[in-house]
Amino acid sequence: MRHSKWLTLTLIPLLGLAALTAQQPKTFRGRLSPVPIDVSMQATIAGSGTVSAVLTGTKLAVTGTFDGLKSPATIAQIHKGPVRGVRGPNVLDLTVAKTDAASGTISGAFDLTAIQIADLEKGRLYVQLHSEKAPDGNLWGWLLPQENKR
């Protein structure tokens, strides 16, 4: 009986701490910059921006801003590359709100699968913004983990 009581008093707080630690938000950031271009694309691709994502449990909230585009933004998506720096397929669609023809915001909220969380933590996910004159991508930025400061 005494041993059982000790286990209860010791394990319950530890389990509660483990659950609390598992839910601590993790922050990811990216710098939006022009996708790799060649000379023929210089007239259509330009701009910059930032993107931030916060993962709490399985929920991911994404926000960002962009400006300096040469044509209005059309869509933004989260893509999965096989490794950082290599393009891959679209996995999630973001919302684009245009401030004017050259600038605006990006946002989205998602429930991620275990595989998507692993890809995020390994730096395989990136945000790509498309524009009218750059329908295959104008800006992109890799979501990289940031140290959470206490």
N, C-alpha and C positions, 0 to 999 in steps of 0.2 A: 504494500500500500504506500509506504513512504517513498519507495523508488518510483512508483507511478506518479505520485504528486510532484516529485522533483522533475521528472520528464515533462510533465504538463507545464510546469512553471518555466522550464528552460526552453522547450521547443516552440511553444505558441508564440512568444515574442520573436524568436528567430524566423519562424515562418512568416509572420507579419512583416518583418523587415525585408525578407526576400521578396515578398509580393510588392512592397512599396518600391524597392530598388528596381524591380522589373518594369515598373511603370514610369520611371524617371524619363522625361523627354530627352531625345537626342536631336541635336541640331546639325543640319547639313547646309552648306552654302556653295554657291557657284557664281562665277563671273561670266556673264553673257558676252560673247565676242563673235565676230564674223566666223562662219563656217569656213573650212579650207576652200580657197578660191583659186581660179586661174585668171589670166589676163582678161578673158572675155566676160568675166563676171564682175569686174571692178566697178562697172557703171551701175550695177543693181544691188550689190551687197555692201552694207555698212551698218554701223550702230554699235551700241553697247548697252549693258544693263547688269542687274544683279538678281539672283534668285536665292531664296531661303526656304528650307523645308524642315519641319519639326515632326519627328516621329514619337508618338506617345502610345505605347503598346503596339497595336497594329494599325493605328490611325495616323495617316500622313497628311499634314496641312502644308500647302505650297503657296508662297507669295513671291512676287517679283516685279521689277520695273524695267523698262527699256526706253531708249530714245535714239535719235540719229538715224532712223531707217530712211532709205531712199524711196520707199513706197509703203503704203499702209499695211500693217500687220493683218494676217488673215487667221491663222490658227497657231496654237502652241501645244506641244505634246511632250510627254516623258517617254524617252526611248531607252532601250537596253542594248548597250554595246557588249560584244564578247569580252573586251578588255577596255580599259580607260583609253580614250582617244580614237577609238574605232567606232564608226557609225553602226547602228543596229535598228531593229524594228520598233515601231511605236507600241507602247504598252498601256499608256493612260493619256486621256485627253484633258487638257487644261482649258480654262476660260481666259479669253483675251478681252480687255476693255481698253479701247483706244482713247487717249486724251486728245490727240490730234493725229494728223497723217503720219507723223514720224515717231510718236511716243505713246506709252500706255502702261497697263499693268497686266500681270499674269496671276491667276489663282486657281486653286483646286483643293479638294479634300477627298481622300480615298481610304478604303480599308484594304490593306495590303495582305497578300498571302505570305507564308513563311519564306517561299522562294524569292518573292519581290523584296522582302526585308533583307534577306541575305545579299541580294544583288545591290541594294542601296548601301548597305554597310561595307561592301567590297568595292564601292566606287564605280559600279557598272551602269548606273542610271544617269541620264543627262536630260536637260530641258532643251528643246529645239523650237525656235520661233520661226514661222514662215511669213512671207510677205507677198504682195501681189506680183512683184517683179522677181521674187526668189521663191517660187512655190516648192522647191525641194529643200528649203532651209535657208535662213538668213543669219540668225544668231544661234549659238549653242553654248551650254555651260554644264559642266559635270558637277553633280551633287556630291560634295566631299564632306566627310564627317568633321565636325568642329569639336574641340574640347569644351565640355560643359564646365564653366567656372562656378564655384560655389561661393 
